[in-house]
Amino acid sequence: MQHLHPFRSRSLSPPNKVARCQQQASSLLQQQEQHVCSTGGQGGPSQYQNLQEKLVQLTRLVKDGQVEAIEKLVNEVDSSFFDEHPELLFSLRRCRFLYLLDAGDTAQALAHARTELTPMAESRPVLLPMVKAATALLLASASEREPPQVALQSAVCGLQTALRTRSGFRGPALVRLLQARRWSALLFLSFQSVIICY
């Protein structure tokens, strides 16, 4: 009676078992690709599309320097977002402060610092150094201050990244698709290893 070697080649494996393994791996790959392409990551297609539309709106608002509108839009997307990310809210309101300074409206800038920035630091002491740095700009020349448009672009970039992560969309759909293909390929190789050792 012939004894089977524990590491015999795939060519000696039962043909029907090889075919069944390939079919299962192919089916899993298709399921992963369909899921990633339809959702862009996690969550439903409509949820992903809605978030993408909001992120595009944020970019448009940056071009117009509409700081208050940006804060309102983020609250519409996630009403508790700024509770979890107070530093991002501070960065956004700091942009309004910079816009006022850039317009030469020092009195309004000082009032904004007192009514919007300082109270945030009182409830969250970790923000106090940021408040001091912002108010110090009252004595700085225009050339020494960060341009408000640049500051707003940076702040909104942080907002968009955090919103994607918080909503479960960790990256572009293409990246998620490549990850799915890699996972399916590894699974297929695992099936093959089982067959080889059969």
Secondary structure, 3 states (H helix, E strand, C coil): CCCCCCCCCHHHCCHHHHHHHHHHHHHHHHHHHHHHHHHCCCCCHHHHHHHHHHHHHHHHHHHHCCHHHHHHHHHHHCCCHHHHCHHHHHHHHHHHHHHHHHCCCHHHHHHHHHHHHHHHHHHCHHHHHHHHHHHHHHHCCHHHCCCHHHHHHHHHHHHHHHHHHHHCCCCCHHHHHHHHHHHHHHHHHHHHHHHHCC
